[in-house]
């Protein structure tokens, strides 16, 4: 896209470009030269990575890709894991829960791995995060909070936090409940004897020695610890502000549940001499019951669940579209997003270069759009799997070959993957819920007419011509609403309430095969077998 005029790039309306332009304005307005643009995403590894974590990295990557077309400045995407945080509760969806209950308030990288595959629970969850980010080919730099604190990367900013202790307390205390105000401190010392992350009030701070003094909650003895070298970590909102400055973060998006945190952390960032990053507040994903997806509860869909029933590109499209709108994230959104991806991908190949930047497919593929054609959408393949009771993609391919003579699994691997996804989705979601019914007298008359009409048309008729025939049959049989006629076709012949354009289905399934299906329905045969 380097040959797209700058004035076009400056006016692209897709949200990644809008965010990228905010970052460029930040670069232009910075009093200090910015030599590298840093984008960050955060992960709290107290639970297993979930699809929302993936979504944040994906969306930030889309902004980064847009940014690369606007500037020659190098960019870095940091995936940061807050793995030094203390374990507050044991997640519901992991094994060996009794084991972890013994390690409440221990840093996540200091407690055993309940899966018994890594040196700690934090290391296990970090590996899970990196594994699925790597599987999507994300370009990122992984940073561990534990390592950053212990290797001294944060030390110089930790000292600035201590020097501005009073000002930070003035920011934080009004945001806390009365009881919490009594014990709050920006610094959380790591207990030398128990290893726990302590939430205790400070008895004294020593800015000259860069130490804090607190009263041990067990022995009541006063203990002095250095704030550097991994002996302390910071409370969440202070930690976020410290990290922005220490890592030079220019951009970070977050969910709407963190709006108050962004405000407080931004104030703290300015107090310690930093500039808060540019920010996008996105809406949260909801499960099938309209509840917020939680990594501790394990509700919603995991990445691997989605990829059993739809291509990676469909998941990417779901993440790309309307990030500021709350969206229900459950299995029934997969077919719709798969078909929308196919539609966008088909359009982008025909669009002018400047229009391609408005197409989600350009962002999903970072401008490298696949050139192979997709002759069928996912809904048609699902209905084909449904009417054929397909347990294997080879059954579907028998019809695809008749529909497109020059297409095979070997020369259209994406279509082959779609056929396999369709079989999986049919088997797990459609087959268990299919309910056929027999036609009433009006519907039986219309089906007889449709059967006779289909026998008269050319076997190579296209979907539009077939759709016209079906439409005219419905009108001739005086259906009060033609939607009732098409719904009857779906319910009687396919055992479901809705589907794709029926003419398109008939063209793919075959005219004679459809005639046979109608005859079986008129004879009141069991179409579920």
BADREN-458607 format. One line per field, with one value per residue (C-alpha): x, y, z; chain; residue in one letter. Coordinates in pm, whole numbers, padded with zeros to 5 digits. Example, Ala and Ser with C-alpha at 12.3 -4.5 7.8 and 13.67 -1.06 7.14 Angstrom:
<nodes>
xx = (01230 / 01367)
yy = (-00450 / -00106)
zz = (00780 / 00714)
nuba = (A / A)
baba = (A / S)
</nodes>
This chain:
<nodes>
xx = (00000 / 00303 / 00175 / -00147 / -00131 / -00076 / -00396 / -00590 / -00419 / -00501 / -00872 / -00930 / -01227 / -01162 / -01100 / -00737 / -00646 / -00831 / -00630 / -00304 / -00359 / -00404 / -00062 / 00095 / -00046 / 00113 / 00447 / 00414 / 00322 / 00583 / 00837 / 01085 / 01178 / 01003 / 01240 / 01022 / 00646 / 00554 / 00213 / 00123 / -00134 / -00171 / -00252 / -00339 / -00232 / -00440 / -00661 / -00615 / -00591 / -00930 / -01054 / -01076 / -00700 / -00649 / -00885 / -00683 / -00359 / -00529 / -00688 / -00365 / -00187 / -00440 / -00355 / 00015 / -00027 / -00212 / 00057 / 00327 / 00169 / 00175 / 00531 / 00880 / 00936 / 00995 / 00713 / 00705 / 00409 / 00463 / 00253 / 00294 / 00205 / 00134 / 00262 / 00406 / 00054 / -00059 / -00314 / -00638 / -00862 / -00831 / -00995 / -01291 / -01160 / -00826 / -00725 / -00568 / -00758 / -00681 / -00312 / -00344 / -00558 / -00240 / -00072 / -00321 / -00142 / 00177 / 00309 / 00179 / 00533 / 00610 / 00328 / 00317 / 00168 / -00159 / -00114 / 00233 / 00392 / 00582 / 00782 / 00488 / 00124 / 00229 / 00480 / 00214 / -00037 / 00229 / 00313 / -00054 / -00075 / 00238 / 00128 / -00194 / -00047 / 00229 / -00027 / -00177 / 00160 / 00152 / 00472 / 00522 / 00772 / 00674 / 00759 / 00709 / 00632 / 00836 / 01142 / 01107 / 01087 / 01371 / 01614 / 01589 / 01413 / 01155 / 01390 / 01441 / 01065 / 00996 / 01222 / 01019 / 00702 / 00857 / 00967 / 00609 / 00450 / 00239 / 00105 / 00011 / -00169 / -00368 / -00481 / -00564 / -00722 / -01037 / -01108 / -01110 / -01366 / -01312 / -01195 / -00950 / -00803 / -00669 / -00444 / -00368 / -00013 / 00114 / 00388 / 00320 / 00622 / 00707 / 00725 / 01081 / 00954 / 00632 / 00689 / 00339 / 00250 / 00143 / -00128 / -00021 / -00003 / 00342 / 00486 / 00753 / 00914 / 01281 / 01335 / 01711 / 01763 / 01475 / 01319 / 00983 / 00906 / 00598 / 00473 / 00478 / 00112 / 00220 / 00504 / 00419 / 00790 / 00887 / 01056 / 01247 / 01274 / 01413 / 01157 / 01391 / 01522 / 01191 / 01145 / 00819 / 00560 / 00311 / -00065 / -00247 / -00324 / 00015 / 00185 / 00012 / 00130 / 00484 / 00492 / 00379 / 00676 / 00934 / 00851 / 00773 / 00423 / 00252 / -00069 / -00277 / -00643 / -00857 / -01210 / -01473 / -01449 / -01111 / -01226 / -01172 / -00833 / -00727 / -00821 / -00632 / -00328 / -00313 / -00300 / -00026 / 00166 / 00176 / 00283 / 00591 / 00679 / 00526 / 00272 / -00025 / -00056 / -00323 / -00613 / -00916 / -01188 / -01355 / -01677 / -01668 / -01754 / -02062 / -02139 / -02463 / -02636 / -02525 / -02264 / -01913 / -01661 / -01422 / -01099 / -01156 / -01505 / -01404 / -01735 / -01768 / -01561 / -01194 / -00987 / -00954 / -01333 / -01392 / -01129 / -01308 / -01608 / -01479 / -01160 / -00918 / -01018 / -01377 / -01254 / -01036 / -01335 / -01540 / -01263 / -01220 / -01578 / -01721 / -01484 / -01681 / -01999 / -02069 / -02100 / -02235 / -01959 / -02098 / -02097 / -02394 / -02199 / -01943 / -02141 / -02243 / -01887 / -01755 / -01997 / -01924 / -01552 / -01612 / -01820 / -01560 / -01280 / -01466 / -01530 / -01177 / -01032 / -01247 / -01206 / -00983 / -00662 / -00782 / -01111 / -00928 / -00813 / -01176 / -01228 / -01176 / -01003 / -00711 / -00654 / -00703 / -00438 / -00225 / -00269 / -00168 / -00513 / -00544 / -00627 / -00814 / -01191 / -01446 / -01739 / -01970 / -02054 / -02059 / -02437 / -02484 / -02230 / -02406 / -02740 / -02584 / -02431 / -02771 / -02977 / -02713 / -02663 / -02292 / -02051 / -01755 / -01650 / -01620 / -02001 / -02016 / -01741 / -01949 / -02198 / -01934 / -01768 / -02101 / -02152 / -01801 / -01625 / -01282 / -01277 / -01123 / -00987 / -00638 / -00677 / -00903 / -00777 / -00978 / -01304 / -01200 / -01147 / -01491 / -01645 / -01482 / -01593 / -01946 / -01947 / -01826 / -02083 / -02366 / -02279 / -02250 / -02508 / -02755 / -02816 / -02920 / -03178 / -03328 / -03706 / -03890 / -04263 / -04515 / -04675 / -05033 / -05273 / -05171 / -04801 / -04848 / -05017 / -04733 / -04469 / -04641 / -04632 / -04268 / -04176 / -04348 / -04188 / -03840 / -03886 / -03950 / -03644 / -03295 / -03074 / -02803 / -03028 / -02864 / -02966 / -03144 / -03364 / -03448 / -03524 / -03765 / -03948 / -03979 / -04097 / -04366 / -04491 / -04536 / -04731 / -04947 / -05043 / -05149 / -04926 / -05023 / -04656 / -04393 / -04165 / -04406 / -04355 / -03977 / -03988 / -04209 / -03947 / -03680 / -03891 / -04030 / -03723 / -03431 / -03573 / -03482 / -03642 / -03411 / -03130 / -02965 / -03146 / -03329 / -03248 / -02877 / -02926 / -03114 / -02842 / -02577 / -02777 / -02907 / -03248 / -03328 / -03206 / -03438 / -03729 / -03657 / -03643 / -03982 / -04136 / -04012 / -04164 / -04497 / -04492 / -04436 / -04109 / -03869 / -03621 / -03405 / -03251)
yy = (00000 / 00228 / 00362 / 00491 / 00872 / 01018 / 01222 / 00897 / 00732 / 01038 / 01005 / 00629 / 00582 / 00232 / 00240 / 00110 / 00411 / 00647 / 00506 / 00517 / 00885 / 00954 / 00800 / 01005 / 01321 / 01216 / 01174 / 01518 / 01685 / 01513 / 01747 / 01458 / 01291 / 00954 / 00715 / 00404 / 00369 / 00122 / -00045 / -00261 / -00524 / -00659 / -01006 / -01108 / -01474 / -01561 / -01762 / -01934 / -01705 / -01656 / -01522 / -01167 / -01173 / -01277 / -01002 / -00731 / -00844 / -00880 / -00535 / -00371 / -00546 / -00397 / -00049 / -00128 / -00243 / 00077 / 00278 / 00122 / 00275 / 00622 / 00637 / 00494 / 00494 / 00142 / -00006 / -00264 / -00453 / -00564 / -00847 / -00787 / -01048 / -00927 / -01256 / -01113 / -01042 / -01242 / -01519 / -01385 / -01683 / -02017 / -02017 / -02252 / -02418 / -02567 / -02899 / -02953 / -02666 / -02781 / -02748 / -02385 / -02293 / -02326 / -02052 / -01766 / -01426 / -01584 / -01437 / -01638 / -01727 / -01865 / -02120 / -02474 / -02542 / -02738 / -02879 / -03008 / -02895 / -02578 / -02443 / -02236 / -02151 / -01816 / -01978 / -02223 / -01951 / -01737 / -02035 / -02076 / -01709 / -01723 / -02047 / -01919 / -01580 / -01763 / -01985 / -01674 / -01538 / -01226 / -01023 / -00926 / -00896 / -01086 / -00933 / -01087 / -00860 / -01087 / -01064 / -00687 / -00621 / -00860 / -00760 / -00391 / -00270 / -00087 / 00034 / 00392 / 00454 / 00279 / 00537 / 00815 / 00659 / 00668 / 01029 / 01120 / 00900 / 01173 / 01302 / 00950 / 00890 / 01209 / 01065 / 00718 / 00768 / 00949 / 00653 / 00398 / 00284 / 00409 / 00073 / 00030 / 00376 / 00264 / -00005 / 00126 / 00170 / 00198 / -00052 / -00420 / -00574 / -00938 / -01100 / -01237 / -01529 / -01637 / -01504 / -01353 / -01026 / -00821 / -00557 / -00374 / -00007 / 00147 / 00260 / 00472 / 00550 / 00635 / 00824 / 00853 / 00477 / 00393 / 00162 / 00118 / -00004 / -00203 / -00404 / -00779 / -00895 / -01213 / -01105 / -00731 / -00659 / -00371 / -00482 / -00263 / -00367 / -00204 / -00102 / -00212 / -00549 / -00731 / -00688 / -00500 / -00468 / -00188 / -00179 / -00224 / 00135 / 00264 / -00032 / 00046 / 00408 / 00302 / 00050 / 00308 / 00526 / 00251 / 00088 / 00411 / 00297 / 00515 / 00315 / 00068 / -00026 / -00176 / -00285 / -00045 / -00203 / -00027 / 00327 / 00441 / 00269 / 00456 / 00788 / 00721 / 00571 / 00864 / 01110 / 00907 / 00888 / 01267 / 01295 / 01079 / 01274 / 01045 / 01095 / 00854 / 00651 / 00699 / 00473 / 00300 / 00180 / -00128 / -00297 / -00634 / -00972 / -01144 / -01514 / -01682 / -01555 / -01196 / -01220 / -01078 / -01339 / -01423 / -01621 / -01746 / -01874 / -02009 / -01904 / -01809 / -01963 / -02050 / -01983 / -02356 / -02393 / -02133 / -02289 / -02623 / -02469 / -02174 / -02047 / -01817 / -01535 / -01546 / -01501 / -01212 / -01047 / -01082 / -00904 / -00638 / -00523 / -00255 / -00282 / -00018 / -00228 / -00511 / -00838 / -01177 / -01431 / -01779 / -02060 / -01935 / -01624 / -01835 / -01906 / -01541 / -01416 / -01680 / -01573 / -01206 / -01276 / -01454 / -01160 / -00899 / -01106 / -01142 / -00767 / -00656 / -00820 / -00593 / -00269 / 00025 / 00044 / 00326 / 00144 / -00171 / 00010 / 00037 / -00338 / -00552 / -00816 / -00582 / -00548 / -00919 / -01012 / -00697 / -00618 / -00964 / -01074 / -01438 / -01449 / -01781 / -01764 / -01897 / -02020 / -02111 / -01951 / -02127 / -02119 / -02316 / -02575 / -02603 / -02664 / -02913 / -03098 / -03084 / -03228 / -03492 / -03576 / -03548 / -03705 / -03649 / -03365 / -03605 / -03622 / -03245 / -03252 / -03485 / -03200 / -02928 / -03107 / -03123 / -02753 / -02642 / -02895 / -02736 / -02720 / -02984 / -03009 / -02998 / -02673 / -02493 / -02575 / -02297 / -02437 / -02781 / -02640 / -02479 / -02815 / -02975 / -02688 / -02732 / -03102 / -03024 / -02749 / -02961 / -03260 / -03066 / -02789 / -02844 / -03219 / -03229 / -02953 / -03045 / -03081 / -03173 / -03131 / -03246 / -02993 / -02871 / -02878 / -02539 / -02621 / -02967 / -02811 / -02558 / -02831 / -03033 / -02726 / -02661 / -03022 / -03004 / -02666 / -02790 / -03088 / -02847 / -02624 / -02690 / -02894 / -02630 / -02341 / -02084 / -01983 / -01661 / -01840 / -02114 / -01853 / -01682 / -02011 / -02070 / -01714 / -01743 / -02073 / -01904 / -01616 / -01851 / -02046 / -01725 / -01732 / -01426 / -01356 / -01513 / -01539 / -01810 / -02000 / -01996 / -02080 / -02377 / -02499 / -02481 / -02650 / -02926 / -03005 / -02906 / -02938 / -02582 / -02238 / -02053 / -02090 / -01933 / -01831 / -02146 / -02107 / -02113 / -02426 / -02601 / -02510 / -02663 / -02965 / -03038 / -02991 / -03363 / -03422 / -03144 / -03297 / -03629 / -03453 / -03287 / -03621 / -03776 / -03490 / -03526 / -03898 / -03809 / -03999 / -03939 / -03688 / -03702 / -04026)
zz = (00000 / -00019 / -00351 / -00194 / -00174 / 00172 / 00151 / 00103 / 00401 / 00610 / 00536 / 00568 / 00801 / 00935 / 01309 / 01300 / 01088 / 01319 / 01610 / 01413 / 01334 / 01708 / 01766 / 01487 / 01640 / 01969 / 01789 / 01631 / 01961 / 02176 / 02336 / 02339 / 02011 / 01974 / 01800 / 01835 / 01878 / 02153 / 02170 / 02469 / 02561 / 02912 / 03040 / 03395 / 03415 / 03722 / 03483 / 03150 / 02845 / 02682 / 02354 / 02487 / 02545 / 02185 / 02072 / 02243 / 02079 / 01740 / 01753 / 01865 / 01579 / 01335 / 01467 / 01435 / 01074 / 00986 / 01162 / 00946 / 00635 / 00795 / 00929 / 00885 / 01261 / 01399 / 01608 / 01887 / 02029 / 02389 / 02531 / 02904 / 03166 / 03520 / 03657 / 03978 / 04100 / 04402 / 04349 / 04499 / 04428 / 04254 / 03907 / 03859 / 03543 / 03646 / 03809 / 04153 / 04311 / 04665 / 04585 / 04479 / 04779 / 04987 / 04785 / 04802 / 04783 / 04647 / 04319 / 04025 / 03922 / 04271 / 04304 / 04162 / 03821 / 03872 / 03520 / 03616 / 03290 / 03387 / 03678 / 03806 / 03741 / 03600 / 03362 / 03246 / 03165 / 02998 / 02776 / 02690 / 02594 / 02379 / 02219 / 02073 / 01982 / 01795 / 01622 / 01464 / 01359 / 01577 / 01590 / 01954 / 02236 / 02551 / 02888 / 03231 / 03525 / 03754 / 03532 / 03479 / 03853 / 03942 / 03667 / 03755 / 03441 / 03654 / 03929 / 03808 / 03779 / 04111 / 04271 / 04104 / 04246 / 04594 / 04546 / 04454 / 04722 / 04878 / 04546 / 04439 / 04768 / 04707 / 04373 / 04500 / 04842 / 04717 / 04488 / 04775 / 05029 / 05384 / 05514 / 05226 / 05280 / 05619 / 05470 / 05122 / 04999 / 04641 / 04734 / 04798 / 04973 / 04909 / 05253 / 05306 / 05517 / 05342 / 04991 / 04989 / 04819 / 05121 / 05120 / 05433 / 05536 / 05547 / 05878 / 05711 / 05377 / 05329 / 05007 / 05061 / 05103 / 04863 / 05120 / 05289 / 05639 / 05730 / 06024 / 05974 / 06004 / 06189 / 06418 / 06442 / 06392 / 06168 / 05850 / 05607 / 05243 / 04930 / 04672 / 04391 / 04274 / 04292 / 04667 / 04608 / 04338 / 04288 / 04329 / 03999 / 03896 / 04010 / 03843 / 03513 / 03521 / 03616 / 03331 / 03075 / 03163 / 03210 / 02876 / 02688 / 02597 / 02335 / 02287 / 02486 / 02454 / 02728 / 02814 / 02944 / 03290 / 03326 / 03251 / 03612 / 03616 / 03302 / 03461 / 03784 / 03611 / 03369 / 03660 / 03828 / 03501 / 03481 / 03847 / 03781 / 03469 / 03209 / 02933 / 02937 / 02615 / 02356 / 02436 / 02287 / 02525 / 02378 / 02483 / 02656 / 02510 / 02650 / 02677 / 02563 / 02877 / 02830 / 03109 / 03082 / 02972 / 03255 / 03239 / 03594 / 03514 / 03174 / 03016 / 02651 / 02372 / 02377 / 02067 / 02001 / 02024 / 01755 / 01528 / 01537 / 01360 / 01161 / 00994 / 01177 / 00944 / 01072 / 01429 / 01313 / 01147 / 01466 / 01656 / 01390 / 01354 / 01585 / 01883 / 02072 / 02071 / 02315 / 02127 / 02220 / 02175 / 02136 / 01881 / 01679 / 01569 / 01381 / 01059 / 01021 / 01064 / 00826 / 00553 / 00614 / 00581 / 00249 / 00128 / 00227 / 00075 / -00254 / -00270 / -00184 / -00495 / -00713 / -00518 / -00602 / -00400 / -00179 / -00107 / -00003 / 00312 / 00422 / 00381 / 00694 / 00480 / 00416 / 00791 / 00857 / 00598 / 00637 / 00270 / 00146 / 00026 / -00091 / -00462 / -00478 / -00532 / -00284 / -00497 / -00205 / 00124 / 00459 / 00503 / 00181 / 00293 / 00630 / 00462 / 00227 / 00523 / 00690 / 00405 / 00329 / 00697 / 00622 / 00866 / 00635 / 00405 / 00112 / 00099 / 00054 / -00207 / -00421 / -00467 / -00492 / -00784 / -00967 / -00899 / -01003 / -01224 / -01192 / -00810 / -00583 / -00229 / -00379 / -00572 / -00322 / 00025 / 00189 / 00052 / 00173 / 00521 / 00504 / 00413 / 00718 / 00944 / 00808 / 00897 / 01251 / 01303 / 01159 / 01376 / 01703 / 01669 / 01385 / 01392 / 01761 / 01707 / 01367 / 01374 / 01055 / 01005 / 00745 / 00506 / 00554 / 00259 / 00118 / 00153 / -00002 / -00307 / -00340 / -00307 / -00581 / -00804 / -00720 / -00794 / -01135 / -01213 / -01126 / -01357 / -01643 / -01606 / -01737 / -01505 / -01544 / -01437 / -01212 / -00862 / -00964 / -01219 / -00967 / -00700 / -00940 / -00996 / -00622 / -00570 / -00840 / -00695 / -00359 / -00512 / -00722 / -00410 / -00236 / 00070 / 00271 / 00333 / 00109 / 00409 / 00533 / 00206 / 00234 / 00604 / 00519 / 00271 / 00539 / 00806 / 00584 / 00372 / 00597 / 00949 / 01048 / 01059 / 00824 / 00575 / 00269 / -00049 / -00144 / -00514 / -00431 / -00226 / -00509 / -00760 / -00533 / -00418 / -00767 / -00926 / -00955 / -00598 / -00478 / -00670 / -00496 / -00159 / -00220 / -00319 / 00004 / 00203 / 00020 / 00094 / 00460 / 00478 / 00765 / 00624 / 00934 / 00805)
nuba = (A / A / A / A / A / A / A / A / A / A / A / A / A / A / A / A / A / A / A / A / A / A / A / A / A / A / A / A / A / A / A / A / A / A / A / A / A / A / A / A / A / A / A / A / A / A / A / A / A / A / A / A / A / A / A / A / A / A / A / A / A / A / A / A / A / A / A / A / A / A / A / A / A / A / A / A / A / A / A / A / A / A / A / A / A / A / A / A / A / A / A / A / A / A / A / A / A / A / A / A / A / A / A / A / A / A / A / A / A / A / A / A / A / A / A / A / A / A / A / A / A / A / A / A / A / A / A / A / A / A / A / A / A / A / A / A / A / A / A / A / A / A / A / A / A / A / A / A / A / A / A / A / A / A / A / A / A / A / A / A / A / A / A / A / A / A / A / A / A / A / A / A / A / A / A / A / A / A / A / A / A / A / A / A / A / A / A / A / A / A / A / A / A / A / A / A / A / A / A / A / A / A / A / A / A / A / A / A / A / A / A / A / A / A / A / A / A / A / A / A / A / A / A / A / A / A / A / A / A / A / A / A / A / A / A / A / A / A / A / A / A / A / A / A / A / A / A / A / A / A / A / A / A / A / A / A / A / A / A / A / A / A / A / A / A / A / A / A / A / A / A / A / A / A / A / A / A / A / A / A / A / A / A / A / A / A / A / A / A / A / A / A / A / A / A / A / A / A / A / A / A / A / A / A / A / A / A / A / A / A / A / A / A / A / A / A / A / A / A / A / A / A / A / A / A / A / A / A / A / A / A / A / A / A / A / A / A / A / A / A / A / A / A / A / A / A / A / A / A / A / A / A / A / A / A / A / A / A / A / A / A / A / A / A / A / A / A / A / A / A / A / A / A / A / A / A / A / A / A / A / A / A / A / A / A / A / A / A / A / A / A / A / A / A / A / A / A / A / A / A / A / A / A / A / A / A / A / A / A / A / A / A / A / A / A / A / A / A / A / A / A / A / A / A / A / A / A / A / A / A / A / A / A / A / A / A / A / A / A / A / A / A / A / A / A / A / A / A / A / A / A / A / A / A / A / A / A / A / A / A / A / A / A / A / A / A / A / A / A / A / A / A / A / A / A / A / A / A / A / A / A / A / A / A / A / A / A / A / A / A / A / A / A / A / A / A / A / A / A / A / A / A / A / A / A / A / A / A / A / A / A / A / A / A / A / A / A / A / A / A / A / A / A / A / A / A / A / A / A)
baba = (X / X / X / X / X / X / X / X / X / X / X / X / X / X / X / X / X / X / X / X / X / X / X / X / X / X / X / X / X / X / X / X / X / X / X / X / X / X / X / X / X / X / X / X / X / X / X / X / X / X / X / X / X / X / X / X / X / X / X / X / X / X / X / X / X / X / X / X / X / X / X / X / X / X / X / X / X / X / X / X / X / X / X / X / X / X / X / X / X / X / X / X / X / X / X / X / X / X / X / X / X / X / X / X / X / X / X / X / X / X / X / X / X / X / X / X / X / X / X / X / X / X / X / X / X / X / X / X / X / X / X / X / X / X / X / X / X / X / X / X / X / X / X / X / X / X / X / X / X / X / X / X / X / X / X / X / X / X / X / X / X / X / X / X / X / X / X / X / X / X / X / X / X / X / X / X / X / X / X / X / X / X / X / X / X / X / X / X / X / X / X / X / X / X / X / X / X / X / X / X / X / X / X / X / X / X / X / X / X / X / X / X / X / X / X / X / X / X / X / X / X / X / X / X / X / X / X / X / X / X / X / X / X / X / X / X / X / X / X / X / X / X / X / X / X / X / X / X / X / X / X / X / X / X / X / X / X / X / X / X / X / X / X / X / X / X / X / X / X / X / X / X / X / X / X / X / X / X / X / X / X / X / X / X / X / X / X / X / X / X / X / X / X / X / X / X / X / X / X / X / X / X / X / X / X / X / X / X / X / X / X / X / X / X / X / X / X / X / X / X / X / X / X / X / X / X / X / X / X / X / X / X / X / X / X / X / X / X / X / X / X / X / X / X / X / X / X / X / X / X / X / X / X / X / X / X / X / X / X / X / X / X / X / X / X / X / X / X / X / X / X / X / X / X / X / X / X / X / X / X / X / X / X / X / X / X / X / X / X / X / X / X / X / X / X / X / X / X / X / X / X / X / X / X / X / X / X / X / X / X / X / X / X / X / X / X / X / X / X / X / X / X / X / X / X / X / X / X / X / X / X / X / X / X / X / X / X / X / X / X / X / X / X / X / X / X / X / X / X / X / X / X / X / X / X / X / X / X / X / X / X / X / X / X / X / X / X / X / X / X / X / X / X / X / X / X / X / X / X / X / X / X / X / X / X / X / X / X / X / X / X / X / X / X / X / X / X / X / X / X / X / X / X / X / X / X / X / X / X / X / X / X / X / X / X / X / X / X / X / X / X / X / X / X / X / X / X / X / X)
</nodes>
